[in-house]
Amino acid sequence: MGYHIGTALILQEFKPAGECPLCRIEKIVNENILFQFLNDAVMEDDTRARVNKLGFCAEHFDMLFARQNKLSVALQAITRTNTLKKHIAAKDAKSAKKAADTLKKLTSTCIVCDIVNDHMVRYAKTIAQMYAKEPSFREKLLSTKGFCMKHYVSLLEHASLAGGKAKDYLADLTKLEAEHLDRMTDELQWFCDKHDYRNREKPLGSSADALPRIRVKLYGEKKQ
């Protein structure tokens, strides 16, 4: 398969650091997408139309607003608000229910989430293909500390793309994930046991940050 833009971040981030390399990749993807929405993309008709239709979730709106280009955020917010204004009217209980359902649907979507999710699905597929086609990649995979639950599920969903290597791929994936969930459980257990007065003089060791790291394992890293 070789080293190209589709595999570059995978090869870069699959290393013995952190609790989920795909979370790190997703953060980079998020930053790239947000940069686009604050720059040239905001002036494109297609982008404005998609913002008009899907809007942003609160988390991605906050991430956009935290950056310097407030004008781009304001322009997109106007576009989105004008769409929502068309659906706020209600004259009776029946139309109120219809308006509520429409607004609930309209405000539950996010264009950035959709784009990022599409990218992450492609990464999950690429990882399976790299395992099948590049024997050396297995070592990179096994050098990680496993994955958060969301990204582990995605890897399982697309494991079939490893083709004839799918069984080996799944065996490595599940063994890797189990080993590191056991590691996390042991670290959390020692964190709890350390609260026993009989252990107060013993070092906390890697259990010191076990709680924020299990947060990553269970729910993924925060976007910012």
Residue pairs with C-beta under 8 A, 6 or more apart in sequence:
1 7
1 129
1 130
1 133
1 134
3 11
6 122
6 126
7 126
7 130
9 25
9 28
9 123
10 21
10 25
10 123
10 126
10 127
10 130
10 140
11 140
13 21
13 22
13 24
13 25
13 28
14 21
14 140
14 141
14 143
14 144
15 21
15 140
15 143
15 144
16 143
16 144
16 145
17 145
18 24
18 145
18 216
18 221
19 145
19 146
19 147
19 148
19 180
19 184
19 213
19 216
19 217
20 145
20 146
20 147
20 148
20 151
20 216
20 217
20 220
20 221
21 144
21 147
22 120
22 123
22 124
22 147
22 148
22 151
22 154
22 155
23 147
23 148
23 151
23 216
23 220
23 221
24 221
25 120
25 123
26 116
26 120
26 151
26 220
26 221
26 223
27 221
27 223
29 116
29 119
29 120
30 63
30 112
30 116
30 223
33 112
33 115
33 116
33 119
34 60
34 63
34 64
34 67
34 112
37 47
37 51
37 64
37 72
37 76
37 112
38 64
38 67
38 69
38 72
38 73
39 69
39 72
41 47
42 48
42 72
42 75
42 76
48 76
48 79
50 111
51 76
51 79
51 80
51 111
52 79
52 80
52 82
52 83
53 83
53 109
53 111
54 109
54 110
54 111
54 114
55 80
55 83
55 106
55 107
55 109
55 110
55 111
56 64
56 76
56 80
56 110
56 111
56 112
57 109
57 110
57 112
57 113
59 223
60 110
60 112
60 113
60 223
61 73
61 77
62 224
63 223
63 224
64 72
64 73
64 76
65 73
66 224
83 106
84 103
84 106
84 107
87 99
87 102
87 103
87 106
88 99
88 103
89 95
89 99
90 96
90 98
90 99
90 100
120 151
120 154
121 154
121 158
124 151
124 154
124 155
124 157
124 158
125 158
125 161
127 141
127 155
127 158
128 155
128 158
128 159
128 160
128 161
128 162
128 166
128 169
129 161
129 162
130 137
131 137
131 138
131 141
131 162
131 165
131 168
131 169
131 172
132 161
132 162
132 163
132 164
132 165
132 166
132 169
138 172
141 172
141 173
141 176
142 172
142 176
144 176
145 180
145 183
146 152
146 176
146 177
146 179
146 180
146 181
146 217
147 155
147 177
148 216
148 217
148 218
148 219
148 220
148 221
149 217
149 218
149 219
149 220
150 219
150 220
151 220
152 173
152 177
155 173
156 170
156 173
159 166
159 169
159 170
159 173
160 166
162 168
162 169
162 170
180 217
181 217
184 210
184 213
184 214
184 217
187 206
187 207
187 210
187 213
188 207
188 210
188 211
188 214
190 204
190 205
190 207
190 210
191 204
191 207
191 208
191 210
191 211
193 199
194 200
194 202
194 204
194 207
